[in-house]
Amino acid sequence: MIKNLGIGGGTTRGYLVLALVLGAISAILIGVYLSGLDGGEETAAPVTTRTVVVAATQIDPLTQITEEMLTVKAIPVDLVLTGALGDTEVAIGQTAQVSIVPGEQVLQSKLTSAASALDFFGNDTPLSLIIPEGMRAFTVSTSAVGAAGGLVRPGDHVDLILTGELLDAPEAGTLTGASACYVLQNVQVLALNTELSRTTSSSDAAGIAAVSANPEASRATMVVTSDQAWQLAAAQRSVSGGGVETQLWMSLRPFGDSSINAGLPTCQTFAGS
């Protein structure tokens, strides 16, 4: 009886030892597995992202881009489209050529700037797309003599000088005096006749040279402020014998500009109207 108990106790101890050994092996295997997971996380390559401009709202075609229409978002570089903008300031003021949905990356190819409009449309570019923000396009009569011998090119900057007879002319029988004065200085020539400037920068010599001089040009379109435009209109009295003393003038705005300058002089109601 005692012998049987001794044998049974030994068997129990054997099972206990075997269980402990198997438990230890399991613990070791689990630790190795977990270490492998930790090591895998440490060696995994981080996802590289890039900040791009995306539409915050629906942007319809031929809509001028404003700050509220845009936002920025960090996305994986593998998903960044070619031509995606990285700064909202680049897009603000440009015009959407196509519809851009919320969350869509804003590409330069989907916008129209002065430079891209000229590249895309050439000489058929609507003039309103290349007028700088806040400025106006205003046309004056010119001639080869008046335009530096016909050598002024679109893109050049010029000074405008007005000549005319003195109001206090000398007595009869003597030569009539003449006077001259500066009307405006440092004005950009946007076009000569219908030939447009190929540059929007005064430092872009290549853009200026890309357009030939036209000594036959009779019209020069200038980039001026709204305040300067009416001064040019007032100065063009019988310019070059063209008889433009009484004239209704057009001052062309940039595309999308609907601002009103309340500080400009306004015409009173004409008598009899």
Phi and psi in degrees as a GROMACS rama.xvg file:
@    title "Ramachandran Plot"
@    xaxis  label "Phi"
@    yaxis  label "Psi"
@TYPE xy
-63.4024  -35.971  ILE-2
-62.7438  -44.099  LYS-3
-62.7982  -38.7312  ASN-4
-63.2458  -38.6577  LEU-5
-65.5039  -40.8325  GLY-6
-65.9844  -43.7314  ILE-7
-60.2235  -40.1458  GLY-8
-63.7889  -36.921  GLY-9
-66.2857  -37.3587  GLY-10
-65.441  -40.5203  THR-11
-62.9712  -42.9947  THR-12
-63.6613  -35.7707  ARG-13
-64.4675  -43.9296  GLY-14
-62.0096  -37.1085  TYR-15
-65.2801  -44.4745  LEU-16
-64.2862  -41.7789  VAL-17
-61.7437  -40.6219  LEU-18
-64.1674  -40.5931  ALA-19
-63.6397  -41.3422  LEU-20
-64.7672  -45.4202  VAL-21
-63.8629  -37.7659  LEU-22
-62.9894  -40.4733  GLY-23
-64.9686  -41.5872  ALA-24
-63.0069  -42.5149  ILE-25
-61.0991  -43.3678  SER-26
-61.5397  -40.492  ALA-27
-64.9631  -44.369  ILE-28
-63.4407  -41.8923  LEU-29
-63.2045  -42.1611  ILE-30
-62.4533  -41.1431  GLY-31
-63.5244  -40.8116  VAL-32
-63.497  -46.3666  TYR-33
-64.6927  -36.7205  LEU-34
-64.2442  -37.7635  SER-35
-64.0486  -39.7122  GLY-36
-63.1472  -45.825  LEU-37
-60.2746  -43.5686  ASP-38
-64.382  -36.5202  GLY-39
-64.3876  -39.1147  GLY-40
-66.3922  -36.9934  GLU-41
-70.1047  -32.7743  GLU-42
-93.0244  -7.71293  THR-43
-64.921  135.074  ALA-44
-68.3181  131.361  ALA-45
-68.2736  151.039  PRO-46
-79.1296  122.459  VAL-47
-88.0704  128.051  THR-48
-116.981  165.645  THR-49
-140.519  138.578  ARG-50
-82.6346  124.732  THR-51
-129.364  160.76  VAL-52
-85.987  131.399  VAL-53
-128.169  159.877  VAL-54
-74.6205  129.485  ALA-55
-86.784  -23.381  ALA-56
-138.633  174.691  THR-57
-68.9112  129.034  GLN-58
-117.292  115.722  ILE-59
-83.9223  158.834  ASP-60
-58.5784  148.024  PRO-61
60.1268  32.9015  LEU-62
-106.54  132.033  THR-63
-76.3286  130.847  GLN-64
-74.9853  131.397  ILE-65
-117.835  167.324  THR-66
-60.3444  -36.9232  GLU-67
-67.6324  -18.1722  GLU-68
-82.5348  -8.48698  MET-69
-122.422  157.557  LEU-70
-151.472  173.763  THR-71
-118.62  152.133  VAL-72
-148.08  138.427  LYS-73
-88.8956  122.274  ALA-74
-131.986  156.68  ILE-75
-56.1159  140.107  PRO-76
-60.5627  -28.2582  VAL-77
-66.6552  -19.524  ASP-78
-101.066  -1.80085  LEU-79
-75.1202  126.847  VAL-80
-80.9304  151.907  LEU-81
-62.6245  129.763  THR-82
89.1643  4.26323  GLY-83
-66.363  136.833  ALA-84
-82.2424  146.049  LEU-85
-107.767  -4.89712  GLY-86
-139.052  127.893  ASP-87
-63.5164  -29.2835  THR-88
-60.9239  -29.1086  GLU-89
-66.7989  -34.8728  VAL-90
-86.6946  -29.1528  ALA-91
-61.0551  129.304  ILE-92
95.6644  -16.9098  GLY-93
-81.6875  172.22  GLN-94
-116.9  132.694  THR-95
-71.8754  128.63  ALA-96
-84.3837  -29.8867  GLN-97
-132.889  172.785  VAL-98
-71.5085  137.315  SER-99
-125.453  120.428  ILE-100
-88.086  157.613  VAL-101
-55.7454  134.967  PRO-102
86.8091  -9.88758  GLY-103
-77.324  141.196  GLU-104
-65.8677  137.289  GLN-105
-91.3746  116.15  VAL-106
-103.111  146.239  LEU-107
-60.9885  -32.974  GLN-108
-66.0577  -16.3646  SER-109
-95.3359  -1.07136  LYS-110
-117.706  160.114  LEU-111
-119.871  116.386  THR-112
-107.914  176.615  SER-113
-57.8107  -45.1901  ALA-114
-67.0842  -47.0537  ALA-115
-68.5483  -31.9639  SER-116
-64.3219  -42.6435  ALA-117
-65.0109  -39.712  LEU-118
-65.5898  -37.5308  ASP-119
-80.9875  -44.9579  PHE-120
-99.5803  -19.2625  PHE-121
64.7356  -139.202  GLY-122
-73.6147  -5.48335  ASN-123
-90.532  7.22129  ASP-124
-61.1245  126.015  THR-125
-57.2949  129.208  PRO-126
-58.1099  -33.4727  LEU-127
-64.0208  -19.0821  SER-128
-80.4839  -15.08  LEU-129
-115.315  5.22468  ILE-130
-77.147  128.031  ILE-131
-58.9042  151.38  PRO-132
-57.5967  133.561  GLU-133
82.75  -1.37086  GLY-134
-107.84  178.426  MET-135
-133.802  153.259  ARG-136
-103.03  127.048  ALA-137
-136.078  134.097  PHE-138
-103.551  137.248  THR-139
-124.507  156.026  VAL-140
-74.9675  145.719  SER-141
-146.767  176.533  THR-142
-150.327  170.992  SER-143
-60.529  -41.4539  ALA-144
-67.3119  -44.0674  VAL-145
-71.6856  -20.9369  GLY-146
-104.392  53.0242  ALA-147
53.4004  48.4739  ALA-148
71.0514  21.4543  GLY-149
79.4862  13.4309  GLY-150
-99.6075  -1.20925  LEU-151
-69.0702  135.802  VAL-152
-117.682  153.044  ARG-153
-56.8277  130.577  PRO-154
107.456  -22.6498  GLY-155
-69.1868  159.614  ASP-156
-111.111  136.451  HIS-157
-133.105  164.659  VAL-158
-104.717  142.154  ASP-159
-106.319  123.105  LEU-160
-119.687  132.547  ILE-161
-106.873  132.929  LEU-162
-116.56  156.043  THR-163
-178.386  172.674  GLY-164
-72.6712  147.234  GLU-165
-66.8833  140.797  LEU-166
-68.7366  -34.714  LEU-167
-100.319  67.4314  ASP-168
-62.9287  151.287  ALA-169
-63.0058  174.347  PRO-170
-63.2932  158.526  GLU-171
-56.9735  144.448  ALA-172
94.7324  -5.60051  GLY-173
-115.037  166.384  THR-174
-64.0278  139.608  LEU-175
-75.2345  130.318  THR-176
-72.7369  161.801  GLY-177
-133.821  157.701  ALA-178
-139.245  165.236  SER-179
-147.202  149.341  ALA-180
-152.356  154.913  CYS-181
-79.1071  128.349  TYR-182
-90.9851  -51.2367  VAL-183
-143.794  153.591  LEU-184
-124.236  151.672  GLN-185
54.1277  57.7659  ASN-186
-105.783  132.951  VAL-187
-81.776  136.051  GLN-188
-87.1888  115.47  VAL-189
-87.77  -29.3088  LEU-190
-160.545  150.976  ALA-191
-117.819  121.056  LEU-192
53.1335  -117.3  ASN-193
-109.269  8.02704  THR-194
-85.2136  117.649  GLU-195
-88.0859  154.165  LEU-196
-65.1944  142.385  SER-197
-99.752  11.007  ARG-198
-143.447  152.635  THR-199
-115.178  13.417  THR-200
-126.147  132.82  SER-201
-70.6336  -12.7545  SER-202
-97.4527  0.830862  SER-203
-92.0007  85.1013  ASP-204
-65.2522  -35.2239  ALA-205
-64.6014  -37.645  ALA-206
-66.3481  -37.3987  GLY-207
-68.785  -41.9114  ILE-208
-70.0883  -17.0919  ALA-209
-69.5069  -15.7577  ALA-210
-114.409  130.191  VAL-211
-75.2924  150.433  SER-212
-67.9423  149.181  ALA-213
-130.537  94.4492  ASN-214
-66.9965  -12.695  PRO-215
-90.896  -2.36699  GLU-216
-63.6573  135.179  ALA-217
-112.306  -5.29557  SER-218
-135.852  135.836  ARG-219
-124.324  125.26  ALA-220
-99.4874  123.938  THR-221
-106.887  156.375  MET-222
-98.7226  114.129  VAL-223
-136.032  169.32  VAL-224
-81.6571  167.119  THR-225
-64.0041  -29.8554  SER-226
-73.2968  -35.2648  ASP-227
-73.86  -27.5307  GLN-228
-61.2446  -44.8099  ALA-229
-70.7059  -27.3684  TRP-230
-67.3277  -38.6946  GLN-231
-64.9741  -40.4093  LEU-232
-61.1211  -41.7997  ALA-233
-68.5344  -29.9158  ALA-234
-78.6899  -20.3252  ALA-235
-87.0078  69.9264  GLN-236
-102.133  109.586  ARG-237
54.5862  44.5939  SER-238
-66.9538  128.793  VAL-239
53.1917  30.9962  SER-240
70.9902  17.3449  GLY-241
-82.2234  -5.64101  GLY-242
61.012  48.7827  GLY-243
-106.265  29.9053  VAL-244
-64.92  -39.2743  GLU-245
-113.439  115.45  THR-246
-157.332  144.428  GLN-247
-99.7932  119.917  LEU-248
-102.64  152.307  TRP-249
-110.15  129.818  MET-250
-113.629  109.584  SER-251
-81.6888  131.347  LEU-252
-90.5956  159.752  ARG-253
-65.9833  152.66  PRO-254
-57.426  130.149  PHE-255
88.1436  -4.14722  GLY-256
-86.926  115.247  ASP-257
-122.536  20.7553  SER-258
-69.9639  155.941  SER-259
-121.748  126.998  ILE-260
-98.4907  102.806  ASN-261
-74.8452  -9.04558  ALA-262
-87.5468  1.31528  GLY-263
-84.3747  151.869  LEU-264
-68.5596  140.823  PRO-265
-117.556  150.349  THR-266
-77.6769  139.238  CYS-267
-79.4751  161.332  GLN-268
-61.3685  131.224  THR-269
-68.9994  145.631  PHE-270
-62.0009  135.509  ALA-271
83.4909  -1.25194  GLY-272
